[in-house]
Amino acid sequence: MVNSYATGIHGYGTVSSDADGNFVVVWYDFGGDGSNYGVAGRSFDASGVPQASEFRVNTYTTNRQYRPVVAANADGDFVVVWQSAGQDGSNYGIFAQRYGDLIFQDGFESGAVSAWSSSFTDGTDLSVSGAAAMAATGFGLAATVNDLNGIYVQDDTPSSEGRYRARFYFDPAGFDPGEANAHFRTRIFIAFDGSNQRVITVVLKRQGGAYGVQGRVRLNDGTRADTGFFPIADGPHFFEFDWRRSSAPVANNGAFTLWIDDTPMSTLTGLDNDLSPVELVRMGAFSIKTGAAGTMFFDQFESRRQAFIGAE
């Protein structure tokens, strides 16, 4: 069933899809917005799996808002248009709401971290630098580890995301997580839910001088599903992942795919992870242990809800 609010009348459904077959459905319902008819919508992937709960399109709820239509472009951006009674001061008017697939881009080309919601720089240990630039940019993010303090940028733009995909460039640049002290791992990306529980984690490992990268996903019972570690060279790479929240309790249809340099490395399926949507993300150096030292580089961070991002 498309609609999760099941009381009263639901009708006039219309649908539009992007180039990959992902689609959005909009319709009107009675009482869903608390006042007469309102407009609702829901996004699905190409196989028909819901990407999040239904959403309310109209914010003006007095009288009727109905007869919606929707149109999507190839990238998954879409516009919903509907009739609203009395909102323009005279009978029915036409109103629209635009929705985008893009969630956030890093803004490092400004020479600062001001595009991010917040940052923890530990003095000057985290900074925008030309030395960190990758994929033909002018600036990237340099994260210098010289103590045990985590350093990161944070994006609060995600809003109860049921599907979250991100791509960023990364260069370990000789970073040592503390091998001499038997410390081999550092987290470089974390997505959290509204209770600050880790939902998605990207882990960097160096052991015997060799690097590897792993993806982790939190499950409902607090355990995790891991991709395993995949080797990378000490140099620039880009990572992308696609995380999908399970559509309902016991549906067990959550999934996670990790790409390294445009190559799919691992896909986890059958995940029981419907309880925790993505609400905020951090990128940098976390869980730093004794002996860790060096400067890692990050660049070209971008997050979306559906469309594959790929190389810049």
Buried (B, 14 or more C-beta within 10 A) or exposed (E): EBBEBEEEEBEBBBBBBBEBEBBBBBBBBBEBBEBBBBBBBBBBBEEEBBBBBBBBBBEBBBBBBBBBBBEBEEBBBBBBBBBBBEBEEEEBBEBEBEBEBBBBBBBBBEEEBEBBBEBBBBEEBBBBBEEBBBEEBEBBBBBBBBBEBBBBBBBEBBEEBBBBBBBBBBBBBBBBBBBEEEBBBBBBBBBBBEEEEBBBBBBBBBBEEEBBBBBBBBBBEEEBBBBEBBEBEBEBBBBBBBBBBBBEEEBBBBBBBBBBBEEEBBEBEEBBBBBBBBBBBBBBBBBBBEEBBBBBBBBBBBBBBBBEBEEE
